Amino acid sequence: MGIPSQQYPVPTGVHIIPEHLLDLRSDTKVDHDLLHPRPVTDEKNIWLFWHSGYSTMHPYTKRNVRAWHRRFSKAGWVVRVVDREPSSPLNIANFIDINDTNNFPRAFAEGTISGTYSKQHTSDLVRLPLLLKYGGIYADVGLIQIGDVDRLWRETVGNPDSRFEVLSYNAGDANERSLTNYFLVSRRNNPLFERCHRLLLKLWEGKTCTEGMHRSPLLKELPFLTGTGNMTEQQCRELTDYIIQGQVMTLVMGLVDEEDNWDGPKYVAEHVYGIEFMQGSQLINDMTGWDGRKAFELMSLPLPREGEEETAEQKQAREIVEACLMKSFGFKLAHGYILEVMNVTLGSLWRENDGSDNVPGTYAHWLRHAIVHWSQDALPSTQPYTVLEPIKRGPLLREE
């Protein structure tokens, strides 16, 4: 079917990575490294989470994780998929004290987190403690990494001469403060993330799920999230509870707390490197009108063979892959609350149709090949943040 992977066209602004910089061993050998990572020795850590461990992940998300390792391990990055399996060496409890209420709410330690999205909210609770203690990158297993995160780290967060201390996507324009928690980057003990986690833990006090957290007086200055704009008020409330960690980050970025010597608007303007999220991490969705079925069908098409004329559908699929490889820093496969609104997504269909993301000669395989073997010439820019008016003036953990 289609053309050999070594003959996939390389778009303008993209170059082939020399093979000696990649780990191109078999999946079995890469998986062994992922299941037996070396101890943490520095901040070049790529943290992911899957509640029951890497071995139980869906094949398409395993491919996402292997791509992180293949692409960046030789640059010194160690990929760790932490979990909640009692006998696992990658259990989060082996990295963070889960019984310390400064790290996790009681429901986490007791294993009583409940609700439809309990696994997603469990993963929400591990990402900031890991970054605060160890530093590095936290990424969802559904994030396909496209751009050169090692180079961006070296030029921003990991560079002592850089003003930037936090790297993420921002869901909005330069006047909005809405970091996406599926990709968070910082060094240890970051002051923004430290305050975000304190507030999140406060919201979790005495709770086993996020239902109703949107009503907290500590978040009263924030409107509900509206998602696609086609949602009912009840769905907006549910979405806000689902993405409560995002609300927390927005509040802290807009908070001036003189008691704590914290000026969030100033911190964002001076220290946050925010990549615009639609082009940066949602381009397949944007170019298919958020039609998951259409995205799946296009990505499943074979490229035309030599001498064959490109169909209209193949042209659209090609333009999507080329745009991702030239313009996007990543692509986030969605599986959570969005399915309440969208019914299916590219990610959910890859999950249902095992192997469909990795059929040689297809547009999906072209993307899979490229994220390991190719890199972009340029880095994505940050949005030009300025100091905005505060959302809230007062203490982080008290209503006034």
PyMOL commands that set and color helices and strands:
alter all, ss='L'
color gray80, all
select helices_A, chain A and resi 5-7+19-21+27-35+54-56+59-75+92-94+106-110+118-134+149-155+191-204+213-215+217-219+233-242+244-253+258-260+264-271+277-281+283-287+292-300+312-327+338-342+346-352+356-358+363-373
alter helices_A, ss='H'
color red, helices_A
select strands_A, chain A and resi 14-16+45-49+78-82+136-139+143-145+166-170+179-186+255-257+262-263+272-276+330-332+374-376+392-393
alter strands_A, ss='S'
color yellow, strands_A
deselect
rebuild
show_as cartoon
